[in-house]
Amino acid sequence: MGVALTDCSSLSKDFIKQPTSALPAISDTPSARYIGVELAQHPGQSGFRLLTKSSNALMSRIAIIDQARHSIDMQYYIFKNDATGRLVAQHVLAAADRGVRVRMLLDAMDLTNEDRMLGALDAHPSIQVRLFNPFRTRAPSTPSKIRQFIVEGRRLNRRMHNKSLVVDGTVAIIGGRNIGNDYFDASDETNFRDVDLIAIGPVVQQASHSFDAYWNCDAAYPVRAFREAHDTQDDLAKLRVALARDARSFARSDYAEAVSEAFPEGPTSDRRGDWFWGGAELVSDSPDKINMHGDMPTFRIGPKLKAMIAGAREEVLLISPYFVPGRDGSQFLVGIAERGIRVKVLTNSLASNDEPAAYSGYARYRTRLLEGGVALYELRPNQGVAQRITARGQSSGISLHAKAMVVDGEHVFIGSLNMDQRSKLLNTEMGLIVDSVPLASAVEQFFDMATLPENAFHVVLRQVPEGVGYPWQMRWLYSDKGVGLDADSEPGATRGRRVEVLVLQMLPLDSML
C-alpha cells in the first residue's frame, strides 16, 4: 500500500522507519501472575470486564499503564491535548522512564493542538509516535487542510478509526472511546456515553497482531519523518514539568476526588468482581482498506457483523451513535424483523447528535424501518441518569458514542465501528466479538437503562384517521418527571436544525456518512 507522500516537501526523503513487533507477553509481575491464574481456570477462553462508566474507563487505562513493565501499544483515532489526555500522557511518560517500550499510533486527521506534545514525547528514547495517513505537513493549518483536501480528498477522507490499548501483551482495553475529556465525563459541555472492554487471554495476542499490522504499514509515518520536526530533549524536559504540574492540578479537582473514591483498585484486581468468560475473536479491517473500494478482503468487520445478525433466532440489539443503514441495510434489518425476530436500535436523537448530516442519513430511512417492525430509540441529551460531575464540578449533557451489538442474548460485539457507510466503506475499524451470556446480559442492561422513557425517545408510527393525508404519523414518546409525553417532531432540537436535516436528506450523501 502506498500513501503517495513521497513528493511531500515537508517529508524527509531519507527518514528511517524500522519495522517492530509486539514484545512477548510477560508473566513475572503481580498483575500477570493474577491473570495467569485466572486463565488457567478457563483454558482457551478470554476474560472481559465491561466499562460503561466513563470515569472508570479513564482510570482503567491509567491503572494498566502504571502496571506496565515491558510494553505499551496505543492506537487511537483521537488523542486530545486536554486535561485527561495530558494525564494519560504523563502516565505514559512515567512508564517510559521505567524502561517500558511505548508505541503510539494515532490517526493524523486533527493533531494541530497535540503536535508539540506528541513530538516532545517522541523525543524520549523509549517512546515512538507514528501518524496514520497524514497530511503533507505534521500539523497543518485549517486553510492548508482545505487545500490538501481539494487535491487529495479521496485519500485524506479515509481515516484510522481503531481504538486499542495493549499492555505487556497480557491485558488490553478495546472499545469506542478515544482519549479526551468528553470521553471520560470530564468535559463541562457534552460528554459521550460509551462502552469498552478490558480483555485478558488469547484475544490480547490477536490485538497485538492487529496493532503490528498498522504500525508497520506504509501509511504509518514516524513524526520525525517530517522536516518541520524539531523536538529535542529540552522540549521533552519542558513537557515533563508541564505534565507534572497539570497532573497535580487535576488531582485537586472534584472529578479526581470522585473517581478515586469509586475506583480504589486496578482494573485487573480480583476485588473488581468476576470476569465474563467466553470464546472471543478480535476483528479488524486491514490497513489496506484506505486504498480499496467495494467489498474487498480488507473489509473484515462488516461481513462478520452482517453474518451475526443474519444468524439471529430471537433478538438483535444495535447501539450506534451514527446509524446510517442505507437502502440495502434498511432492507436487511427489515427482512430480519419480518422473520419474527425482535430488532431494536439505539442511536442519537437530533438534539444529542453532534453530526446533523449523519442524523439526516438515518432520518431518510426511519419510516421504512418502523414500517418494517424495527424498534427505534433516540438518546436524549439531558437524560436523567446522564448528569455527571465533571472536572470542574459541573453537570453536562450527553451524546451517544457507544458501538455495540447483542444477538440472541449470547453473541456480543463491542468496538469502534458505527453502523454507517463511513465505517463500512471508508474508515478502518476494529472490535471484539465475544460469545458470553453473562456479558451479553450486562450489555442488555446498558441498553435497557439507556432506552427508558426518561433517557430516550421511543420513535413510533401512529395511524391517523382516513383522509387526513399520510396513513401514519411519526411520534416521539418519552417521560418527564414521571409524566408520559409525546411529540410530533424531534424533541429538543431547534427549528433551524430540523430544517437543516430536511435539506441534507435531499442530498446524495449516504456513502460519505
N, C-alpha and C positions, 0 to 999 in steps of 0.2 A: 504494500500500500504506500502510495506517495501522497504528500500533502501539498506539494508544489510550492514550497517556501524557499527553495534553494536560490532564487533570484532576489530574495528579500534583502534590501540594503541594510536592514537592522540586524540580520542574522549573519554571524561569523561563518565563513565558508570552511574553516578548519576546526570547528568545535568537535570535541570527542564525547561520544555517548557510549559508555561501556554497558553492555547487557549484564544484568544481575538477576538473581533468582531468590526466591524466598528461602530464608535460612531454616534448617531443620527444627522441628518442634522440640522444645526443651522439656525436661522432666524433673529438674533438681531444685525447683522453687516451691515454697509452701502452696502457692496457688496451683501450680502444675501438678503437685502431688495430690492435692484435693481433687482436681479434675480427673486425674488418673484413676483414683479410687472410684469415683462416680462412673466413669466409662467402663471400668471392669465389671460393674454390675449390670451394664446394658450393652453387651457386645454387639458391634455392628450398627448401633444406633447413635444418633446425635441428640444432645440435650439443648433445651431452649428455655429462656425466660423472656416474657413479653414486657416491653417497655411502652406503656401508654401514657404515663405521667412524664411530662416534658422535663421537669427538674431532675427526675431520676435518670432520664436519658442522658443529660449532661454529666451528672456525677458518675454514672456508669462508665462513660468514656474516659473521664479523668482518672477514675479508680484503676482501670485496666492499663492505662498509660503509666500510672505511677507504679504498677506492679511489673512493668516490662523490665526484662533483664537482658534481652537478646535482640529483639527486632520489633519495629512498629511500621506497618504499611497502611497508609491512609489514602483513600480515593474518594474525592468529593466533587460535586458539581459547584458548590458554593462554600467558601471558607471566608467568613467576614472578619474584617478588622474592627470588631466592636468588643464590648465587654466580655462576652463569653468566648468569642473567637480568640481574643488575646489571652484569656485564661487558659484555654486549651493549648495555645502556642507556648505559654510559659511552662506548662507541664511537659510538653514535648521537648522543649529545650532542656529541662532538668533531666529528662530521660537520656537525651543525647550526651549530656555531661557525665552520666554514669557509664557511658560507652555503648549505649543501645544504638543500633543502626536504624535510622529513620528514613523512610522513603515516602515522600508526599507527592501525590499525583492529583492535579487539580485541573478542571476544565478552565480554559482561558477566556471564556466569554466576557467576564466582567471582573477584572482584577486591578482596576485603577487605584482603588483605595487600599488594596492589600499588597501592592507591588513591593514597596520598601520593606515591609515586614517579612514577606516571603524571601526576598533577596537576601536580607540580613540573616535569616535562618539558614539559608543555603550556604552561607559563609562558614557555618560550623562544619568541622571535618566529618562529623557523624550524621549530618543531615543532607539529603539530596532532594531538591524540589524540581519537578518536571511539570510542564504545561501541555495540556492536550489540545490539539488543533488550534494553535494560537493565531493571533493577528500578526501583521508584519512587524509590529513593534510589541514590546513586552507589556506595556500598559498604555494603549492608545487613547487619545482624547476622543470625545464624542464625535466631533467633525471627522477625525481620521477614521473612526469606525464606520461612519456612514459612507465615506468614500470607498473604503475597502469592501463594504457590503455591496455597493453598486457593481464593483468589478468581480468580486469573488463570493457573491451571496450564496451560490449553490454549496460551496464548501463550508463557509462560516455559519450557515444556518443549521449545520449538523453538529450536535453537542454530545459530550460525555455526561450523562445524567446519573451515572452509577454513584453509590454511596456505601462505603465499607470501611471498617477499621479492624485490622488483624494484628494481634499482639502475641509475640513469641511462638507463633504457629499453633497456639493452644486455645485461644478464645477470639471471637470476632463479634462485632456489632454491625448488623446489616439491616437496612430498612429504608424509610423515606426521608429521614432528617438530614439536612445539611448542617454546617456549623455556623451558628449565628444566634443573636438574641431572640429573634422571633421563632426559632425552632425549639427554644428551651424555656418558654414562658417568661422571658426576661425583657421583653420589649414593652414600652409604655403605650404602644399603639396596638396593632393587630398581632396576635400570636397564632401560630399554626398548631392545629391538633393533629398528631401524627402517631405512628407506631414503628417500633424497631424490634428486632430480636437479638438477644445475646445468645451466641451459639458456642457450643463445645462439641468435640467429637470429629468424626471423619469429614463432615461438611466444611470444617475450617480449612483443611488442606485444599479442598476444591476452591474456596475463596482465595487462597494464596495463589493457586494456579491461574485463576482469572486475573488477579492483580498483575502477575508477571506478564501475562499476555498484553495487557495495556501498557505497562511500564516499559516494555521493550519494543513496542510497535513504532512504526515510522512517524506516527502522529504525535508522539510524546517528545517534547523538546526540553532539555535542561534550561533552567533560567539563565545560566551563564553562557548559553549559546547566542544570546542576543548582545549585539555590540554595545548597547547602552548599559549593560550590566556593569556596575561599578562598586559592588558591595564588598566591603572589606571587614577585617576583624574589628576595626573601630565601629563600623555600623552594627556589628553583632553585639559589641560591648554596650553601645547605647541602647539597643533594643532590650538587652538583658536587664538593664537598670529600669527602663520604662515598663517592661512587663512585670517586674517585681513590684514596682510602685502601684501599677494598676491592680495587681492581684491583692495587695493589701487593702486597697480601697474597696474592691469588690467584696472582700471578706467581711467588711463592716456593714454591708448592705442588708436590708430586711430580707431580700431574696436569699442571700447566702445563709442567713441565720435559719430561715425556714427550711432550706434544703438540708442543712447539716443535721437538723433535728429529725427530719424524715428519712435520712439516708445514713445511718450510723455505721454500716458495714459496707464492704465492697460488693460488687455485683455477682461475684462467684462464690461468696461466702455461703457456708452451709446454714447460716442463720437467715438467709434471704428467702427461704422457702424451697419447695420442691421444684425440680426441673420438669419440663414437659419433654418426654422421650418419644422418639419415633424415627422411622426412616426419612431421610431428607436428601434433597438434591439442590445444589446451587445452580441456578440457570443464569446465564449471562450472554448477551449479544457479543459477537466478535467485534473487536475494534475496527475491523474492515468494513463494518456496516456504514460508516460515514461516507464510503465511496460507492455504495451499492444502491440498487433500485429494485423494487418489486420484492416478491417472496423468495429471497436468496437464502442460501445455507447460513449466512451470517445472522439472519433474523431468527434467533433461537427462542426467545421468551414467548412471543405472540402465539406461535403454533402450539407450544406446551400448554398455555393457559386456555386456548380455544379447545384443546382436547379434554382438559379437565372439565370445562363447562359442558361440552358435548356429552360427556360420560355421566352427567348428573342423573340421579334417580329420584331425588326428593326436593332439594333446595339449593339455590345458588345465591350467596350474598356477595355483593360487589361494593367496594369502597374506593372511590376515586375522586380527587378534588376537581379534576378536569375530565369530564365524561363526554366524549365526542365519538359515539359509536359509528357514525357514518351510516349510509344506507345499508351496506352489507351487514354491519354489526348489529343494527337495529333488527333487521330481518332474522338474523341468527338468534338473538335473545328472544324475540317474539316466538320463533319456532320452538325454543326450549320451553317457554311458558305454555305454549299450546299443547305440549305433551303432558300438561298437568303438573309441571314442576314449578315450585314457587321461586320466582326471580325477584330479588329485592336489591335496589341500588341506592346508596347514599352518596350524594355529591354536594357541592356548594350551592347555596342559593345565590341569586343575583346580588343580594346585599352583602354576602360574605365572600363572594368570588373576587379575587384580585386581578382576574383576566376576563373582562367582558366579552372579548372575542371568543374565548373558549366556551363561555356560557351560551353564546349565540349558536355555536356548533351543537350544543346539547339541546337547546330550545327548539331547534329546527326539527328534531326527531321525537320530541317529548310526547306529542299527541299520538303518534304511531305506536310508541312503546306502551303508553297507557291503554290504548285500544286493544293491544295485543296481550294485556294481562301482566305487564311488568310493573311492579310497585316502585314508586319513586319517592325519595325523601331528600330534602334540601336542608343542609345545616343552617341554623340561624346564627347571625353574627354576634348576638347578645344572649346566647343560651345561658340558662341559669347555672348549669354545672361548669360553665367555662370561665367564670370570673376568677382570675388568679391574682395573687400578689406578685407584682413584678419587681425588678431590681431596685426600683425607686419607691416601692411600697404602694403602687397604684394599681387599679384594676384596668383591664383591657378587653377588647373584643377578640373574636377568634375567626379563623378561616380553616377549613379542612385542608390537610395536606397528606393524609394517610392514603396509602395504596395497598389494599388487601383484598383477599378473596377467600371465601369458605364454601366448600362444596360438600353437601350431604353430611355436614357435621363432623367431618373427618379430615378432609384434604384442605390444606391452608397454603395460601401464597401471601408473602409479605415482601415488599421490595420497593424499587424506585419507579416502577412502570405505571404511568397513568393510563386509563382506558381511553386513549385518544389517538388520533392519527399521527401526531408528532412522535409519541413514544413508539408507535408501531413502525413508522417508516423512516424517521429522521434521526432521532437520538439513540445512543447506545444505553441499554438498561441492564439491570441485574435484580435478582431476588432469590428468595428461598421458597421451595415447595416442600412442605412437611406433612407427613401422614401421622396425625396425632389427634385423637378425640378430645383429650383434655385441652390441648392448645386451641383446637377449633372452638371449644366451648368458651374459652377466655376471649377469643376474638368476637364470637357471637354476643357475649355480654357487652363488649365495647360497642358493637353495632346497635344492640337493643337500647343501651343507655343513650347513645347519640341520636336515636330516632324517636325518643319520647316526645310527646307533643310540646313540652316546654323547651325542647332542644332542637327540634327540626320541624320544617313544614312538610306535611304529607300531601303530595300533589295528587289530585284525583280528577276524574271526569264525572260530571253530574248531568243527567239527562234533563233537557229543558222541554217545556210544552211544545207540542207540534205547531208548526207555523211561525215560531219565533225567529228562526234562522237556522243556525247550526244545531244539530241534534244534541250536541254535548257542550257543556261549559266547563272550563278548567277552573279548579278551586284549590286554594292552599289552606289546609287545615292545621291548626296549632292551638296552644293554650297559653294564657297569660294569667298568672296568679290563680290557677285552678279553673279558670273560665274558658270554655271552648270557644274558639273563634274561627272564622274563615275569611278569605279574601279572594277577589276575582282577578287580581294581578299580583305580581311579585311583591310580597310584603317587605317593607323596609328599604326598598330601592327608590331612588328619585325618578321623577318622570323623565328627566333627561337621560338617565341611564337606560330606562326601558326603551326609549326611542332609539338610543344608540344600538341596543341589541337587535331591535327590529330591522334597522338598516343593515347591520352586519349579517343578519340571516339571509339577506338577499345576495350576498357576495359569495363566490365560489372559493371559500377559504378552508374547507374541511381538511384538505391534505396538509395544511400548514398548522393546524391547531392540535 
